[in-house]
């Protein structure tokens, strides 16, 4: 047994020295411009090092990841080196979570390289499909940095499906519905929220979801009413003075009430219908 552990320790030290030696040798070549940046990556390819791991992939992946912090991360080239180190590490050990997590966050927040951050997170989703954090951070990148609400909604839904924590699942589903509505799709958001309310067994949560359903239904009504205003303008080439003109033009039968039982109000100056009370 002792001989077995000694072999493990010796093997780990050998791999560590090999990786550090490769990095040192590569750095010397780079300084002497014997390796051209356009032809060679800033770090040794993970596939190449994987073949040299001799069964010690975890150790070699750790070394490769730590090499990403070997230089100060100050400019574009430094961040690309860091990204390639994360890629190298996760190619050696595809289930090594730290490069996905750390790289995905730092590349977005510090380097503003959302493309590289997303690439790492998507690689993490592929290699660790059970981890809900990768689609969660991917969703955050989509809405916070890129204003891509469609992708945000999709990735929040993926995170919701994977998340094992009830309270967090509720938050994730709410975010997915919110960004569906932000795309100008209140009908789809209402449908998703309705299905969620039907599935939950939590009475308090169901009450909160019912309140949310009213807000999305209100958005649906306002979109429909405002579409009547634009249709009136397209036909008559003028703004209606009052709701009565819409009724006379047979575009409305009557002014409907909102989901809280209050009548809507026509604001001619804004050329829009609005709620006649505070809906918050």
C-alpha positions in Angstrom: 0.0 0.0 0.0 2.8 2.4 0.9 4.5 1.7 -2.4 1.3 2.5 -4.2 1.0 5.9 -2.5 4.6 6.6 -3.2 4.1 5.9 -6.8 1.1 8.3 -6.8 3.1 11.1 -5.2 6.1 10.6 -7.5 3.7 10.6 -10.5 2.1 13.8 -9.4 5.4 15.5 -8.9 6.6 14.3 -12.3 3.5 15.7 -14.0 3.8 19.0 -12.1 7.4 19.4 -13.1 6.6 18.5 -16.7 3.8 21.1 -16.9 6.0 23.8 -15.3 8.9 22.9 -17.5 6.7 23.1 -20.6 5.5 26.5 -19.5 9.0 27.7 -18.8 10.4 26.4 -22.1 7.4 27.9 -24.0 7.9 31.3 -22.3 11.6 31.4 -23.3 10.7 30.6 -26.9 8.0 33.3 -26.8 10.5 35.9 -25.5 13.0 34.9 -28.2 10.1 35.2 -30.8 10.7 31.6 -31.9 7.0 31.0 -31.4 4.8 33.4 -33.3 1.5 34.5 -31.6 -0.4 34.1 -34.9 0.8 30.5 -35.3 0.9 29.1 -31.8 -1.4 29.3 -28.8 -0.3 31.2 -25.7 -0.4 27.9 -23.7 0.2 24.3 -24.7 -2.9 22.6 -26.2 -4.9 20.6 -23.6 -5.1 17.6 -26.0 -1.3 17.5 -26.2 -0.9 17.7 -22.4 -3.7 15.2 -21.9 -1.6 12.5 -23.7 1.3 13.3 -21.3 -0.8 13.1 -18.1 -0.1 9.4 -17.6 -3.3 9.1 -15.6 -2.8 12.2 -13.5 -5.2 14.5 -15.3 -6.5 16.2 -12.1 -3.0 17.3 -11.1 -2.1 18.5 -14.5 -5.5 20.3 -14.9 -4.8 22.2 -11.6 -1.3 23.2 -12.8 -2.7 24.4 -16.1 -5.4 26.4 -14.5 -3.0 28.1 -12.0 -0.8 29.0 -14.9 -3.6 31.3 -16.0 -2.8 33.6 -13.1 1.0 33.5 -13.7 0.9 36.9 -15.3 -0.9 40.1 -14.3 -4.2 40.4 -16.1 -3.9 43.9 -17.4 -4.6 43.9 -21.2 -6.2 42.0 -24.0 -3.4 39.6 -24.5 -3.2 38.8 -20.8 -6.9 38.0 -20.7 -6.7 35.8 -23.8 -3.8 33.9 -22.2 -6.0 33.4 -19.1 -8.9 32.2 -21.3 -6.7 29.7 -23.1 -5.4 28.4 -19.7 -9.0 27.8 -18.6 -9.7 26.1 -21.9 -6.5 24.0 -21.6 -7.4 23.0 -18.0 -10.9 21.9 -18.9 -9.7 20.0 -21.9 -7.4 18.0 -19.7 -10.2 17.5 -17.1 -13.6 18.4 -18.6 -15.3 18.1 -15.2 -13.0 20.6 -13.4 -15.5 23.2 -12.3 -13.2 26.1 -11.2 -12.0 27.2 -14.6 -15.6 27.4 -15.9 -16.7 29.4 -12.8 -13.8 31.7 -12.3 -13.1 32.2 -16.0 -16.8 32.8 -16.8 -17.1 35.4 -14.1 -13.7 37.2 -14.5 -13.8 37.4 -18.3 -17.2 39.0 -18.2 -16.8 41.4 -15.2 -13.1 42.3 -15.5 -12.1 41.8 -19.1 -15.5 42.6 -20.7 -14.9 39.7 -23.0 -18.4 38.3 -23.0 -17.7 36.1 -26.0 -14.9 34.3 -24.1 -17.0 34.1 -20.9 -19.9 32.6 -22.7 -17.7 30.1 -24.5 -16.4 28.8 -21.2 -19.8 28.6 -19.6 -21.2 26.8 -22.6 -18.4 24.3 -22.5 -19.2 23.8 -18.8 -22.8 23.2 -19.7 -21.7 20.6 -22.2 -19.3 18.8 -19.8 -21.3 19.2 -16.6 -24.9 19.2 -17.8 -26.2 18.7 -14.2 -24.7 22.0 -12.9 -27.4 24.7 -12.8 -24.9 27.5 -12.1 -23.4 27.6 -15.7 -26.8 28.4 -17.4 -27.5 30.8 -14.5 -24.3 32.9 -15.2 -24.9 32.5 -18.9 -28.3 34.0 -18.5 -26.9 36.9 -16.4 -24.4 37.7 -19.2 -27.2 37.7 -21.7 -29.4 40.2 -19.9 -27.0 42.3 -17.9 -24.2 42.8 -20.4 -25.8 42.1 -23.8 -29.5 43.0 -23.3 -30.3 39.7 -25.1 -33.6 39.0 -23.3 -34.5 36.0 -25.5 -31.3 34.2 -24.5 -31.6 35.3 -20.9 -35.1 33.7 -20.7 -33.9 30.5 -22.3 -30.9 30.1 -20.0 -32.9 31.0 -16.9 -35.3 28.2 -17.9 -32.4 25.8 -18.2 -31.1 26.7 -14.8 -34.6 26.3 -13.3 -34.9 22.8 -14.7 -31.6 21.8 -13.1 -31.7 23.7 -9.8 -32.4 21.4 -6.8 -33.3 24.2 -4.3 -37.0 25.1 -4.2 -36.6 28.8 -3.2 -33.9 29.3 -5.9 -36.1 27.5 -8.5 -38.9 30.0 -7.8 -36.5 32.9 -8.4 -35.1 31.4 -11.6 -38.6 30.7 -13.1 -39.7 34.3 -12.2 -36.6 35.6 -14.0 -37.3 33.5 -17.1 -40.9 34.8 -17.2 -39.7 38.3 -16.6 -37.4 38.3 -19.6 -40.0 36.6 -21.8 -42.2 39.6 -21.1 -39.3 42.0 -21.7 -39.2 40.8 -25.3 -42.7 42.2 -25.8 -44.4 38.8 -25.3 -46.7 39.3 -22.3 -49.1 36.5 -23.6 -46.2 34.0 -23.5 -45.1 35.2 -20.1 -48.7 34.9 -18.8 -48.9 31.3 -20.1 -45.6 30.3 -18.5 -46.6 31.9 -15.2 -50.1 30.3 -15.3 -48.5 26.8 -15.8 -46.1 27.5 -13.0 -49.0 28.5 -10.7 -50.9 25.4 -11.6 -47.9 23.2 -10.8 -46.9 24.6 -7.4 -48.4 23.2 -4.2 -47.2 26.1 -2.1 -50.3 28.2 -1.2 -48.4 31.4 -0.4 -46.4 31.1 -3.6 -49.6 30.4 -5.6 -51.1 33.7 -4.2 -48.0 35.6 -5.3 -48.1 34.0 -8.8 -51.8 35.0 -9.1 -50.9 38.6 -8.5 -48.2 38.3 -11.2 -50.8 36.9 -13.6 -52.9 40.0 -13.2 -49.9 42.2 -14.1 -49.2 40.3 -17.3 -52.9 40.2 -18.2 -52.9 44.0 -17.8 -50.0 44.3 -20.3 -51.9 42.1 -22.7 -55.0 44.3 -22.4 -53.0 47.5 -22.9 -51.2 46.2 -26.0 -54.6 45.2 -27.5 -56.1 48.6 -26.7 -53.1 50.6 -28.0 -53.2 48.5 -31.2 -56.8 49.9 -31.7 -55.4 53.4 -31.5 -52.8 52.8 -34.2 -55.4 51.1 -36.4 -57.7 54.2 -36.0 -54.8 56.4 -37.0 -53.9 54.2 -40.0 -57.6 54.5 -41.2 -58.4 58.1 -40.4 -54.9 59.7 -40.4 -55.7 61.5 -37.1 -55.6 60.8 -33.4 -59.0 60.0 -31.8 -60.2 62.7 -29.4 -61.9 60.2 -27.1 -62.8 56.6 -26.6 -66.2 57.3 -28.1 -64.6 57.8 -31.5 -63.1 54.2 -31.3 -66.5 52.9 -30.4 -68.2 54.8 -33.3 -65.5 53.4 -35.7 -66.4 49.9 -34.4 -62.9 49.3 -33.2 -64.2 48.9 -29.6 -67.5 47.8 -28.1 -66.8 49.4 -24.8 -63.9 50.4 -22.7 -62.9 47.3 -20.7 -61.9 47.1 -17.1 -58.4 46.1 -16.0 -57.7 42.9 -14.0 -58.3 44.8 -10.8 -61.7 46.0 -11.8 -60.8 49.6 -12.7 -61.6 51.2 -16.2 -58.7 52.0 -18.4 -58.0 55.7 -19.3 -57.2 57.1 -22.7 -54.4 59.7 -22.6 -54.6 61.7 -25.8 -51.3 63.5 -25.2 -49.4 60.2 -24.9 -51.6 58.6 -27.6 -51.9 55.6 -25.4 -54.2 53.8 -23.0 -53.1 53.5 -19.4 -54.3 52.3 -16.0 -56.4 54.8 -14.0 -54.9 53.6 -10.7 -51.5 52.5 -9.2 -51.0 48.9 -10.2 -48.0 48.3 -7.9 
